[in-house]
Amino acid sequence: MIRSFLKIAWRNIIKDKGYTFINVTGLAIGMAAAILILLWIKNELTFDRFYTNTDRIYQVYSRDTFDGKPWAWGQTGGPLAPALQKDYPEIEGVTRFTDMSYLLTVGEKRLKTKGAIVDSAFIDIFGLELTNGISENALNQQDGIVISERLAKKLFADTDPVGKMVRLDTLESRVVTAVIKDIPEYSRFKDLDFLMRFKSSELLEWGSSWTANNFRTYVLLKTGTDYNSINSKIKNIITDHTKGTGDLTNAEVFLHPASKWHLFSKSENGELIGGKITTVRLFGLIAILILFIACINFMNLSTARSEKRAKEVGVRKVIGAQKHTLIVQFLAESLLMSVLAGVLALFLVWISLPIFNQLVGYNLFINIASPILCLSLLAFIIFTGLLAGSYPAFFLSSFQPIKVLKGTLHSVSGAFKPRKILVVIQFTVAIVLIISTLIIARQIDYAQNRDTGFSKDQLVFSSLEGNLQKNYELVKHDLINSGAVVSVTKSLSPITQRKSDAWGFSWPESTDKDLQVDFLILSTDADFQSTMGVKILKGRDIDVYKYPTDSTAVLLNEQAVKTMNLKDPVGTIIKRTGEEWHVVGVVNDFIHESPYESIEPAIIQGPASWFNYINYRLSSNKSTEESLQLIEQIFKKYNPVYSFEYTFADDDYYRKFKEEQRSRRLFTIFSGLTIFISCLGLLGLVSYAAEQRSKEIGVRKVLGASVNSIIRLMSSDFIKLVFIAIVIATPIAWWTMNKWLEDFTYRIGVQWWLFVLSGLMAMAIALLTVCFQAVQAARTNPVDSLRDE
């Protein structure tokens, strides 16, 4: 029985090759696009979920209100971890975590690597697998270091590294106690190449304050512990421990589960309910829409051929065929066509995966050896075939044999037939995507072209590592004298990155409420204005070499002056936790963090407790390449062990748009595919309409109708459908994009001409598609269409 159905289905498929090509191609492109998106979504959903105890691992978050807005962040003070371990028996393990970067040296081999300093429980909490060493001893030694497999191979080749020495930044040595398996790329710890335990001196320096948010803190709850119950218990742990101290705070803490770290990382009203999940949901919807549009093509083309299949259905019913038999037959055809499309789709995925991986920044692949994946793909193909073939199967099997055999079936009439509705739906979706793509592109360009408030061109920064810190003044002197740079300053962070913020500042006439105002913190020794390219609006720049008292000087940006409500800011005394700072100048507002958000108040301090970066502006008198070569020589002179590494500020700034640009490219590609699939279906419908009306067109031409009039006749009905789609799509896109733009403080307005442009684009594309087939029909020799068989 099944074999018979398949043979008949195959015969019908190969009988009309043009119809088959359009249907299989449309389905294949839709399926391939959906598979690519689903692969990406699967990867996003697996982030940080492979740990042995994923369901019991949480990160401790802090929450407080700043400027009247609740805010949550993922850093905590040092004393929190031991207090959680000591006072809450529901917690099985706790570890603090702080990122570090070191130059590791073994013999003549030197590698700049990323790692972390953690507490000894880190490996057990996350269930990291060791290839060498014993997990119980791995992080118990104060002078020990655990390294990754890839780092072990680079430093020690094929020898066992356990027990061997590694030198850190030429300052101290550590003994390798264990080797961990490389952490997968779908983990937040994927770049970790080493782990070290905190030393007592480090905890004393960084971790003695409840309000100095220097660590990420992770906890492992005991099996069966109620997450909400422990959350309510630890909520006020910080305020309870800071009562009556100078570190008084209103901050609360709560636990954030590992399964949500990647997707829910954006604070909205103090809750972690936003983030990448929005993009995942959006592209999931796009995958569904693309597949749905491909299925609509199948439905439309199948029902458009209804008159060709009508007599077949009538004869079969007369000789005794049951309706369910016909349904099975038509579904068999759609399933067979779906299988062909699925094979082609997998081929398209295979050849496009390298390009797609570059776009999304992952190494996605299809593991054909995986039974689960193969079954999933088979289920996907069957589902697509059933979805695409369901309506045609029930439609074609419902024909009444008497009407069919009498020739009274009028399957192509009706103002509101389902086929027309489906065409409208197709183009509505396509137009919504076109409008959305244009608005997303304009929003990104709008933010990207926003005045940054500082000069990015020729501004470069490097890490103050190794001996650069102690030789800074010599390095600065040589850089200026070399003619390669015109200005140098050191800082806590680059002007393009947020590394520190603080609250608890007071100033003349400030209130207790002002203690909760959060300020961005930067630092400088001198020449901040000339190096960063900002403007001094009042007062002067900080210069600790010319003015020794500038060790306690600060610059304010315009937003900080407004926040403090200072009429004459220069000379104002600002206090915080026993420290006093005096304002020496005001600089213009500049973008330090997100270009999509409003500018935050910022304080640029004189010499802070530490500096991390050296910033220098290249001279225009030399080529960039020549300047960098001279700078490298100077760096090597004072810091010979380290390689010369640098970052251009404009490159670092444009990284802020990386995710948005990636989404923009994907949106553009999938919008284009949606239009292509829709037009492919439209092409098929026009070709069948031309075939059905071939005699009418022949008669009209014999009676003197021009080619243009025939084209208008053929295209008018379809263009009306596209126009209706434009009318429907416009309010949908307007509402959707307005909701999307609400997430941005600095945003464009949704302008009417974007909708007009999108509608004209859709109309032009549809018109070209229709006219292509209509011209062919209009140029057909009427003798051929009117000749009696």
Residue, then its C-alpha position, 0 to 999 in steps of 0.5 A: m500500500i505505502r509503496s503504491f502511494l509512493k510510486i504514484a506520488w513520484r510519478n505526479i512529482i516528475k510529471d510537472k518538473g517546473y512545479t516541482f522545482i519551484n516547490v522543492t526550491g522554496l521549501a528547501i530554502g525555507m527549511a535551510a534558513a530555519i535549520l540555521i536559525l535553530l542551530w544558533i538558538k540551540n547553541e544559545l540555549t546550551f550556554d552554561r548548562f553542561y556543568t555537573n551541578t548546573d541546576r544547583i549553581y547560582q551567581v550572587y547578584s547585588r541590587d540597589t536603587f540609584d537615581g530612583k531606578p532599581w539596578a542589579w549587578g553581578q559583583t559583590g564584596g569580598p566578605l560575602a562568600p565566607a559569610l554565606q558558607k558559614d551562616y547558611p547550611e543550605i549552601e554546599g559550596v561558595t567561591r569568589f572569582t576575579d578575572m586576571s591576565y598574566l604572562l606565563t613563562v616556562g623556559e624560553k616559552r612565554l604566553k599571555t594568557k587569561g585566567a582567574i583567581v578563585d577560592s578552592a571550591f571552584i573546581d568542585i562547584f562547576g564539576l570541571e574534569l581533570t586530566n592530570g592531578i587530583s581535584e582535592n589538591a588542585l587549588n589547596q596550595q597557595d603557590g599552586i596553579v591549575i592550567s588548561e589542556r591547551l595551555a599545557k600543550k603549548l608550554f610543556a608539549d607532551t610532558d606531564p606538567v604536574g609538579k613543574m614551575v610556571r613563572l607569572d609576569t617575571l614576579e613570582s613562580r607557581v607550581v602546576t598542581a593539575v590540568i583541567k579539560d578545556i572548557p567548551e565554547y558555550s561557557r562563560f569560562k571558555d577563555l580560562d587557561f589557568l586558575m589560582r587560589f586567592k592569597s591572604s594578602e590579595l583578600l586583604e587588599w581587594g576583599s575586606s570591604w562589603t561594598a567594594n564590588n571586586f568579585r563574582t560570587y558563585v554558590l552551590l546549593k545542597t540538593g533539595t534546597d528551595y531557591n526562593s527560600i534561600n533567596s529570602k534568607i540572604k536578601n539583607i545579608i549586606t545591610d545586616h553586616t554593614k550596620g553601624t559602619g562606614d560602609l552603610t548600604n541599602a544593597e540587597v542580594f539574590l541568586h541568579p541560576a546558571s541556566k539563565w546567565h547567558l540569556f537573562s543578563k540585562s537588569e530591568n527594574g532591578e530584575l534580570i529579565g532581559g538580555k539575549i533572550t530577546t534576540v533568541r525569541l526574535f530569530g525563533l519567530i523569524a525561523i517560524l515565519i520563513l518556514f511558514i511562508a515556504c509552506i504557503n508557497f506549497m499550499n498555493l501552488s498545489t491548490a492552483r493546480s487543482e483543475k489539473r487534478a480535479k478530473e483525476v479526483g473525480v474518476r477515482k471517487v467514481i471507481g470507489a476511492q475513499k476520501h481518506t485514501l485520497i488524503v493519504q495519497f496527497l500527503a504522500e506527495s507532499l512528504l516525498m517533496s518535503v524529503l527532497a527539499g530536506v535533502l537539498a536544505l541540508f546541502l544548502v546548510w552544509i555549504s553556508l555554515p562556514i559563512f553563517n558561523q562567521l556572522v554569528g561568531y560560533n562554530l556551529f555544526i551538524n553532527i550526522a552521527s548523533p541519533i537525536l539530531c538525525l531523528s530531530l531532522l527527520a521529525f522536522i522534515i515530516f512536520t514540514g511536509l505535513l504542514a505544507g501538504s495538509y491544506p492541499a490534501f483536504f482541499l483536493s480530496s473534497f472535490q465532488p465527482i459529479k461537478v468535476l466530471k460535468g466541468t462545473l468546478h470553478s476552483v479559481s473564482g472567488a474574491f476571498k479564496p484562501r490562496k489570495i489570503l495566503v499570498v497577502i500573509q506572505f507579503t505582509v510578513a515580508i514587508v514587516l521584515i523589510i521595514s524592521t530591517l531598515i529601522i534597525a539599520r538606521q538605529i545602529d547608524y544613528a548611534q554609531n554616528r553619534d558625537t562621542g565627545f572625544s577624539k577616537d582617531q589616532l588614539v591608542f591604548s596599551s595595558l600597563e603590564g610588567n615593568l611599564q608601570k614603574n618605568y612609566e615616566l621614562v616611557k612617556h618621555d621617550l614616546i614624546n621625544s620619538g615624535a611618534v606620539v603627541s600626548v600620553t596619559k595613564s588611566l584606570s580604564p580606556i575612555t571606551q570601557r567602563k571598568s569602575d563606578a562608585w556612589g556615596f559621594s557628597w558635596p555642598e548642599s547634597t542630601d542623603k538621597d544623593l549618596q545613591v547617585d552612581f558615578l562613572i570613575l576614570s583617572t589620569d595623571a596629566d594631559f587627559q584633555s590633549t590625549m583623549g581629545v575632550k574639551i575643558l569647559k571650565g577650569r583646567d586639566i589635572d597635572v600632578y607633575k605641575y601641581p602636586t596638590d592634584s593628587t586629590a584633584v578631580l574633573l567632572n563631566e557636564q552631566a556630573v555638574k548637572t547632577m550635583n547642581l553646581k553653579d560654580p563647580v571649580g573649587t568644590i570639595i567632594k567627599r567620600t568615605g573619609e577622602e576629600w577631592h577638589v574640582v579643578g575643571v569641567v570637561n564636556d560630556f563623552i560616551h564612555e559606555s553604551p552609545y544607545e543610552s544617555i550619558e552618565p555623570a563621570i568623575i575623573q580623579g587624579p592618581a588613583s590607587w592603581f592605573n591599568y592603561i597607558n593611552y597615547r595619541l599618534s602624531s600626524n607627522k608620521s605614518t601609523e605603521e612607522s609610529l607603532q614601530l617606534i612605540e614598540q621599540i620603546f616598550k621593548k626597551y623598558n619591558p623586554v619580556y612582554s610583547f607589544e600589544y595595543t588597541f585603537a580606540d575607534d576599533d574598541y568603540y565600534r566593538k560596542f556595535k558588534e552584536e547589533q551589527r551581527s543581528r542587522r546582517l542576519f535580519t537583512i539576510f533572512s528578510g531577503l530570503t523571505i522576499f525571495i521565497s514569496c516571489l518564487g511562489l508568486l512566480g509559480l502562481v502567475s505561471y499557472a494563471a497564464e497557463q489557465r488563461s492561455k486561450e483568453i490571452g490568445v483571443r485578446k491578441v487576435l482581437g488586437a490587444s497589445v503586450n502592455s494590456i496583456i501584462r496589465l491584465m495578468s498583473s493587476d490581481f496580484i499587485k492588488l494583493v501586494f498593496i493589501a499586504i502593505v496596508i496590513a504590514t504598515p501598522i504591525a511594523w510601526w507598533t513592533m518597531n516602536k516597542w523595540l526602540e523603547d529599549f534605547t534612550y538615544r534613538i531615532g523616530v519612526q518616520w513615515w517615509l520608511f514605510v513608503l520606501s518599504g512598500l515601494m520596494a515590495m511592490a517593485i519586487a513583486l511587479l518585476t516577478v509578475c511582469f517577468q512571467a506576464v511578458q512571456a505569456a503576452r508574447t506567446n503566439p496565439v496560434d499555439s494557444l488557440r489550436d484545437e487538440 
